[in-house]
């Protein structure tokens, strides 16, 4: 894959940069992203964050990669490289983590692949306008990495033409702010594992039927939630992909989350690494040989992650054998900039970030890995019967998820451990000062953390959420290396 920026991409870059300079001002500037942030972070005035989503939507910056085969939904058309350009400029401007990233990047492509025309017409335009916020109802207390073990039930009421949902979800990002939730629930009585599941779109404003309880974390914030459904109502026409086909829909959504997002999150990683390097130089910690070696290793590993992500994306875009290859752009092309701190005469100069996407970042902690399904269950890495999930569309062959079924697991293993080690470095370079908060203790504000402390604490979960390292290694062992499966009872 020729992943490079051409003349049109640079025009697009200038347009994006000018728009951000003009619009990311006033009250929006108070939302400026800081090191250690996370898409679900409870940061900033939520009313202002919603207004920012509407600002983006009005200008057509939401849903840049959506499939336009059946028409547009108020969003711009953008090639893959232009999507990367937008992400770079968004991050350079310090714009905030996206409140609408779950609707835009997860539900949107899923409805385009599996939804009917009425569902696409109803839900995609409000997402593209930045008017409706979504959350994801997958994980449960006893069904985290093992998603097929979920117990939440949805019973069809033939008289009303609705489903009544009862059960509990956990680690649900943005549930306290969301207007809607897409819920994976068991709709067939007596079904087990991946059978009998359905994918439902559920309005969150149902007092007495839906209760949201924030989960306080090590960082002192509560961006994740428990969600309790007690007879919550979902309309029958808001069932996506057909009754009993929820597993297939859910797996295609996870393919979106773990495919493109691995590449697009790296711009934030590069910025965080640049700040840690600057801090190490300012404190003199970089003079310590072992720590300096660790910083260099972080730089090298991030570069390797970038090229692995580009290799995976390029493989997924490669046309099938004997198919026509896309025509190359005859315009001169500029190589995609590295997402890592470049060499500079001033070693303290921050690096130039590379491809990334604000608001995608790390996979949602509420997004479990399917684990290793029972024999005979559909492989999440394969499309299975029914509509193929095509994911974001752009010039050239469409992105359909990685062709290598182990690629998402390899990527998760790489970035999870890398980011966790960066959090450790962020406090190590400060020495004993890392144990002190940024402000004096007060009864009203007893737990204040600076950005590097939040990075360290939040990254402890990086090797657990989105599918633990153990689950990822099992997927690689069984589906890629074809080693004997573990016995399951």
N, C-alpha and C positions, 0 to 999 in steps of 0.2 A: 504494500500500500504506500502510495506517495503522499505521506502526511506532511504537507508543506503549505505555506500561505502564499496565495497569488495576489494579483492586482486587485481583484474584486474583494478579496478578504481584507486587504489593507484599507480599501474604501469603507468597508463595513466597520472596521476597527475605528476609523476616524469618526464615523457617525455615532457609534456606541460611546466613544470617549466624550464627544461633545454633548451628547444627551445626558450622560451621567454628571458631567460638570455643571450643566444647567439645572438639572432636576434634583440631584442629591445634595440639597442645601436646606437651609431653614430648619424646621423641626425634624426633618429626615436625617440631617447630619448628626443628631444626637444618638442615632442608632449605629454609629460607626462601629464596625466589627473589631474586636480585640482578640489577642492571642488566647487560645484556650476555649474559644467559642465553639458552639455546636449548633446544628440546625434547629434542634429542639430546645435550645437554651432559653430560660425565662429571662430574657434580656430586653429592656426597653419597654416603653409604653405600648401596650398591645393595640390601642386605638391608632397610634402613629404607625405601627407595623402594618396594620390592616390598610391604612391609607397609602402606605408605600406600595403594597401589593396592587392596589387599584391604579396607582400612578404607573407602575410597570405595565399593567394590563391595558390601560388606555393607549399606551405607545406601542403595543403589540409585542412586548419583550417576553411574554409568557408563552410557553409551548412552541419554542423555536424548532424543535426536532420532531414535532408530531407529523404523522402520516397525513398527507393532503390528498390521498386518492379519492376520498369521498367529499372533498371540499375543505375549506378553511373554517376556523371557528373564532376568527377575530385576531389570530396571531400572525406573525410574519413567517415567511418561508426563509429558511436558512440552511446552508450546506453544513456538513459536519465540521469543517474547519471554521466556518463562521460561528457555529455554536461555541467552539473552543475560544475563538476571539472574544465573543461576548463575555464568556466566563472570566477570561483574563482581565478584561477591562473592568468588569464588575468588582473583582477582587482588588485590583489596583486602586480603585476608588474607595475601598474600605466599606463598601455597602454591606448591609446586614445579612445574616443568614435568613433564608427565605421562609416565611411563614406558610407559603403555599406550595412548598416543594413536594409534599406527599401527593397532592392532587395533580400537580403538573407532571412530575417525573415518574410516578408509580401508577396512579389510577388512570391518567390520561391515555398513555400507550396501551393499557390493558383494555379500556373501553374501545379504543380504535381496533384492537385485535379481536375482542370477544363480545363487545356490546352490540346491541341492535341499533338501528338508526334513531329510534325514539330516545334511547338512553344517551347516545352521543349528542343528539340535539338538545336534550334537557341539561346534561351535566358539563359538557365540554366548554360551551361559551362562558358560563359563570366562572369556571376555573381560569380561562384565558383572560377574563376581565379582572381577575384578582378579587372576586366578590365572595367566593365560598372557600372555606378552609376545611381540609379533610384530615382524618386520622386513620390509622390502620389497626383493625381488630384481628390480630392473628394469635399472638402468644397467650397462653393461659398458665395458671400456677402449676399444673401438671402436664403441660404441653408446651414446652419452650423450644428446645432444639428438636424435640420429637413432635413436630406439628401434627402428624397424623393421629396423635392421641387426644386431640381436643374433645371437650365435652359439651361446649355450648350448643344448645339445641334451638332449632327454629321449626315451629309446627304450623302447618298451613291451616288457615281458617277458611274453609270453602265458602262459607256464607258471606264473609266480608272480602274475600279475595286478597287477604293479607297473610303475612307470617308473624307469629309471636315468638320473640327471641328471649331465651332465658339462659343465663350463664355469666361467666366472668372472664374478662380479658385483663392482661397486665403488661406493664412496660409500654403503655400506649402514649407515644409522643403527641403532644398538642391536643389531647382529648379535652383538656379544660378550656380550650379555645375553639375547637372544631365545630363546624356546622353539620358535618356529615362524617360517617365512619363506614368504611367497607369492612364487612364482617364475614369471616369464614365460620360456618356453623353446620351442624349435623342435621340434615332434613329428612333422613330415612331412618325410621325406627328400627333398632336392632343392628344397624350397620356398624362396621368396625374399620379402624385404620383410615385409609384414604378413600374408602368407598362411602357413598351417601353424603358427601359434603356439598354445600352450595355457597356461592359467593353473593352476598346481599349488600345493598346500599341502604344505610340506615340513617335517618335524621337524628341528630343528637339532642334536639330540643324536645324532650319528652319527660317533663317533671313527674317523679313518682315511678317512672319506668326505667329511667337510666340515671345512675348515680356515678359521679366521677370523684375519685379520691386521689389527690396528689401524693407522690412518693418522694419523701425528702431524702436527698443523697449526700454523699461525702462532701460534695461541693457546697452544701447548704441550700442549694436550689431544688426545685421540684418540677423539672420539665417533663417527667414521665408520670404515668397515672395508672391506677386500677380503674376499670370500668365494669360496673355491675348492671346487667340487663335483667329486668324483672317484668317480663311480658311486653318488652319493647316491640313496636310495630314497624314492619317493613312491607311496602307494597309489593305485590306479586310481579308487577311489571319492572321492578327494580332488582330482579334476580338476573345476574349476569352469566351468560354461557349455558343456561339451562339447569334445571334441578338435578342434583347429583353429580354435576361436572365441576364442582368447585375446586377440586384438587388440581385439575389441569389449568384452570384460570389462575389459581394462587401460585402455581409453579412458574407460569409465564411472567407473572408480576415480579417474582423474585429474580428471574433472569434479567429483567430490566434493571433492578436495583443493584445487582452484583456484576453487571456487564459494563456498561458505559461509566457508571459511577466510580469505578476503580481508577479510571483515567482522570476523570474530572475533579476528584477530590484533592489531587496532588498539588494544586496551586496553593491551597491552604497549608498543606504540609511544608511546602517550600518557604512560605512566609514565616511560619513558626520556627523552622530551622534557622532562618536568617536572623531572627530576633535572639534565639539562643546563642548563636555564634557571636553576635554583637555583644551580648551580655558577658560571654566568656572573655572576650577581648577587653571589655571595660573593667572587669573585676580582676584580670590577670590570671584567671583560671586556665586560659588557653596555654599558659607557659608550662603547665603540668603535663608531662609526656603522655601518660596513660589517658588522661581526659582529652587531650588534643587528638590522640589516635581514635578515640570514640567519636569525636565530632567529625573527623574525616570519614570514618566508617559510615556514619549516618548519611553524609553527603553522597558517598558512593552507592549505598543501598537505595537511596531515593532515586538516583539516576537509573539504577537497574530496574526499579519498579516502573519508572516511566517507560522505558523501552519494552518491558514485558507487557505493559498495558497497550502500547501502540502495536506490538506484535499480535496480541490477541484481537484487538479491534480490526487490524488489517486482515487477519485471517478470516474473521467473520464477514468482512466485506469482499473478500476475493470471489470472483465469479466462478461458477462451477466449471469443471473441465469442458472444453469444446464450446463454451458459451462466449458470446461477444464480449470483449473487454471494453470498459468505458474509454471514451476518447479523452486523451490527456489535454489539459488546458495548455494552449500554446503560449500563454503569457508567461513572462519570467516569474519564477517562484522563489520565495524566500523560505529558507528552512525554518521549521517550527522552533522557537527558542526553547532552550532547556528550561526545565522547571526548577532548577537548582541555582544556588548562588554562583555567579560567574566569577572568573578570575578578575581581579581589579587591582589597580595601583594602590588603592586604599583597601586593605583587607577588612576594614570595618563596613565597607559599602554593602548595603543590603542586596540580596539577589533579585534577579528578575524572575517573577513567577512564570510557570508554564501552564499548560492546559488544566482547566479546572472548572467547576461549576458551583457557584454559590448555592447553598441550600441543599445540595445533594450530600456532599460530605460523606461521612461514614454511614453505612447502612443503619437504618432505624433500629435502635435496641429492641423495639417491639417486633422486629422481623426475624422470626426464628429460621433456622436452617431446617430443611425437610428431613435432615438426618439420613439414615439409611433405611429406605422403605422396605417393607416385607417383600419376599420374592413374588414377582408378578405385578407389583405396583409400578405405575408409570415412572420412568426415569425423569426427574426434573430437568435433566440436561437435554431431553429429547422432546420434540413437539407433540408426539402422540397423535391420536386421531383428532379430527376437528380443525378449526381455524388455526393457522400458523400465527404465532406471535411475531410481529415484524419489528417492534420497537421503533425508536426514532428513525425518521426518514431523512434522506439527504441525497445529493447528487451521487450517481454511481449506484452500485448494488445496495439494497437496504440492509441495515444492521439487523440481524436476526438472533443475536446472542452469540456467545463464543461457540465455535465449532468443536473445540476441545472441551468435553464435559468436565474436566478437572480444572479448567482455567479460573472460574470464579473462586474455587476453594484455594487454589494456589495464591491468587491475588489477596484473598482475605487473610491467609496466613502471613503473607509478606507485610501488608500494611498494618495489621493488628499489632504484631510484635514490634515493628519499626516505630509506630506512634507511641507505644508504651515506653520504649527505651528513650524516645525523645522527651517524654514527660519526666523520666528519671534524670536525664541530663539537665533539664530546665531548673531543677532544684539543686543538683550537684554543683553546677557552676557558681551558685550563690554561697555555697558553704553553709556555715551556721546561720547566716542571715535568712536562709530559706525557712527557718522555723518560726520567724516573726511575721505577724500580719502587717498589712499596709497601713493600719490605723490603730489608735489606742482603743482598748476594750471599753465598751459602754454597755449598759444594760439593754439599750434599745437596739444596738448593733453588735451582738456578742460574737459574731462569726464572720469576720471580713477576710477575704482571700484576694491576693493579687492574681493577675492573669497566669503567671507561671505555676502558682500553687494550684489553680483550677485545672490547668493542663495536666499536671502530675496526678491529681486525684481522679479526674474524669477518665484519663487514659488507662487507669487500672482495669477498667471494664472492656477495653478494646479487644482482648483475646477471648472474651466470653460472649458478648452480644453479637447479633447477626450470625450466630452459629459459632460455637466454641471451637478452639483449635483442635480439640479431640474429635469433634464431629467432622471438621474439614479433612483431617487426616484419614478418617474412616472412609469418607467419600472418595478420596484419591486412591486409597488402597483397594476399594471394592470396584469402583467404576472405571478407573484408569488403569491400574496395575492388575486388576482382575484377581486379586488375592482372595482366598476363601473368606466367605462372610462369617461374621460372628453368629453364634447360635442365638436365636431369639425365641422367647416363650410367650 
